[in-house]
Amino acid sequence: MCGALFHLWRGGSGGRLLLYLMASWLGFSVGHQVSPMIGVSIFSVGPLNVGLATLGAILALIVAGWLAEQEVSGKR
C-alpha cells in the first residue's frame, strides 16, 4: 500500500512501481523485526508492530526514491 501511494505521488514506469512495492515490503518487514530488538512498540495490532513497520517502509521508500533518481541523473 505504501509503495503504491509513493508511486502515485512520485510517478514513473511499471519498473518504478515494482521497485517501490519491493522497497516498502522490505522496509515494513525490517521495521517490524527491529521493533522488539530496540524495545519500542508503537501502535501494535496483535503481534504486529504496525507503527515501526510503517516507519521502516517509509524510510525504505525514501531511500529507494533517492537511489532511483541518482540512477536517472547518472544516465544523462
FENTA-V784524 format. One record per residue. N is the residue number from 1. D_FIRST is the distance of its C-alpha to the first C-alpha in Angstrom with 1 decimal. Layout:
# FENTA-V784524
{{N/D_FIRST} {N/D_FIRST}}
This chain:
# FENTA-V784524
{{1/0.0} {2/3.8} {3/5.4} {4/5.2} {5/6.2} {6/8.6} {7/9.9} {8/10.6} {9/12.4} {10/14.2} {11/14.8} {12/16.3} {13/17.0} {14/15.3} {15/16.2} {16/14.3} {17/11.1} {18/12.0} {19/13.0} {20/9.9} {21/7.8} {22/10.8} {23/11.4} {24/8.2} {25/9.1} {26/12.6} {27/12.4} {28/10.7} {29/13.6} {30/16.2} {31/15.5} {32/15.9} {33/19.0} {34/20.5} {35/20.4} {36/23.4} {37/25.2} {38/25.5} {39/26.0} {40/23.3} {41/21.2} {42/19.1} {43/17.6} {44/18.1} {45/17.2} {46/19.8} {47/19.9} {48/16.3} {49/16.3} {50/13.1} {51/14.5} {52/15.5} {53/12.6} {54/10.2} {55/13.1} {56/13.4} {57/9.9} {58/10.9} {59/14.3} {60/13.4} {61/11.5} {62/14.7} {63/16.9} {64/15.4} {65/15.6} {66/19.1} {67/20.2} {68/19.2} {69/21.3} {70/24.1} {71/24.2} {72/24.6} {73/27.2} {74/29.1} {75/29.5} {76/31.2}}
